[in-house]
């Protein structure tokens, strides 16, 4: 049972990390990175480290996503479909 | 920075309070359950990030000044150092409050039990101090990033409302 949970979570981690690199839209990439961080905290919880899991969920999925979104709004790159390249 | 749509603001009104209460719960149960000062402080600072993203920096900064968070950070540091030096009669960081009765020093009964909340002595005080410190520091990072946006915002000449895309 635990092995299957490991396999599923690690597979979705690899998929979300691939999409974080693959998307041209930067907001989609940031959301994919937040999903990656949330699943990483779930993996920490499966590996019986709930302390690290709480820190990863708060810092990785909450604060760093907010900081990335603030930085994207400051660059005005949110509204361009190509992520601000090429103008 | 203008506020986001009404859906985002309603969800923020409902859930931000639960995030704050959960962070404070993690801080004050730091010696019994997983988590502690840093983790709970990060959760409460996520509430500040939530409010800033949903309502925009101008409205949040109108009722919370950065000096409030700076004072919270200073209070956390001073509380931690004071709690360390008050045990100086025996050693540095000596747990002088444990087992004395009162708010922080309840006596733990012998035998298996599920843990008593106010029995940790100075460790609870230090968790609260680290929690105040982390809330102040991480919220100050977010607030100053919003102030940095406002520097570039005056020559933009655009009106943003509704959804973000």
HADDOCK unambig.tbl for C-alpha pairs under 7 A between the chains (distance, minus, plus):
assign (segid A and resid 50 and name CA) (segid B and resid 34 and name CA) 6.09 0.50 0.50
assign (segid A and resid 51 and name CA) (segid B and resid 34 and name CA) 5.04 0.50 0.50
assign (segid A and resid 51 and name CA) (segid B and resid 35 and name CA) 5.04 0.50 0.50
assign (segid A and resid 54 and name CA) (segid B and resid 35 and name CA) 6.71 0.50 0.50
assign (segid A and resid 54 and name CA) (segid B and resid 39 and name CA) 6.22 0.50 0.50
assign (segid A and resid 55 and name CA) (segid B and resid 39 and name CA) 5.04 0.50 0.50
assign (segid A and resid 58 and name CA) (segid B and resid 42 and name CA) 5.71 0.50 0.50
assign (segid A and resid 58 and name CA) (segid B and resid 43 and name CA) 5.36 0.50 0.50
assign (segid A and resid 58 and name CA) (segid B and resid 46 and name CA) 6.79 0.50 0.50
assign (segid A and resid 59 and name CA) (segid B and resid 42 and name CA) 6.41 0.50 0.50
assign (segid A and resid 62 and name CA) (segid B and resid 46 and name CA) 5.78 0.50 0.50
assign (segid A and resid 63 and name CA) (segid B and resid 46 and name CA) 5.76 0.50 0.50
assign (segid A and resid 63 and name CA) (segid B and resid 49 and name CA) 6.77 0.50 0.50
assign (segid A and resid 66 and name CA) (segid B and resid 49 and name CA) 6.32 0.50 0.50
assign (segid A and resid 67 and name CA) (segid B and resid 142 and name CA) 6.95 0.50 0.50
assign (segid A and resid 74 and name CA) (segid B and resid 149 and name CA) 5.33 0.50 0.50
assign (segid A and resid 78 and name CA) (segid B and resid 165 and name CA) 6.63 0.50 0.50
assign (segid A and resid 79 and name CA) (segid B and resid 165 and name CA) 5.57 0.50 0.50
